[in-house]
Amino acid sequence: MTSVTDMGRGALRAIALAIVMAAAGPAFAQDSSAPALPQQDAQVQRGAVTNLPLPRYVSLKGSEGNARRGPSLSHRIDWVFRHAGMPLRVVAEFGHWRRVEDKDGAGGWVHYALLSGVRTALVTEDMLPLRTRPHLDADMVARAELGAILRLNECEPDWCRVSGGGQRGWVPKTSIWGVDAKELRD
């Protein structure tokens, strides 16, 4: 029999994930790495707790949030998010806990009280121009630095209207993280 000390960290994580998945039931067992399908094309996966779509985007409510290895305070903190408003992707639910990921896939289980439904986006292109209209030829009203967190407003098929720092404008969806490619917002 293999002892816990003989197991690698990867094996322990796999066991812990299997335990959480078994406890959460069949709604959690689906592959969370699969791309989100638009509502009109396929049936949307729903969270077992909130019945909201999975995956979905939220933001960090405060200036700091602990991401834990499992869905309880007794689990070790693996990651700390330190930017208020940071967009996060919810990929699973268990009780009062949400499994979230950042742009790079880092994350863990965060208590739902630390999350907000306010939609934000992370700028993924340095000195991204904010434009007056959703068109590359439109006038530029401001520039956003790489890593800036902007409030997400409406989105068309290829463009989203964002605001931040007292400015607002349109940016290509491909230049931000926090909205799905086929997502439309009013």
C-alpha positions, 0 to 999 in steps of 0.5 A: 500500500502506498502511503501519503508520503510516497505519493507525489503532489500531483497524485494527491491533487488528483485524489482530492479532486476525485473526492470533491467531484464525488461529493458534488455529484454528476453535475460537477463531473463534466469536463470544465476545460471544455470550451463554453458553447453558445446558448443557441448552439447547445444546451448550456451546462448549469451550476448545481448550486445557482443554476447559472451557466458554467463556465461564466465570468465574475470579478473579485469583490475586494482587493484580496481573495484566497483561492483554496485547494478545496471548497472549505476553510480547512483546505490549504490556500494555493493562490491569492488574488490581489486586484480588486475587480479582477475578472475570474472564470467560474468553472464549478460550484460546491455549496458556498464555494466557486472554483475560479480561474484567472486568465492563466488558468491559476485559481482554486476554490473561492468563497462566493462572498468574495465574488461579484457579478460585476463584469470586468475585462483584463487588457491583454494587449499593451497600449490598447486603443479605446475607440469611439465606435466599434471599428478600427478606423474610428477615432481613439479616445484613450489607451489602456495598458497591458494588465489594466482592469476595465469595466465591461459594458455591451458586446457585439460579435467582435467588439466590446464597450469598456470603461475605466479611468474616466474613459470609455470606448470600444475595443476588439474582443480579441484584445481583452480577457473576461468575455467569451468569443461568441458572447453578446451583451446589451 
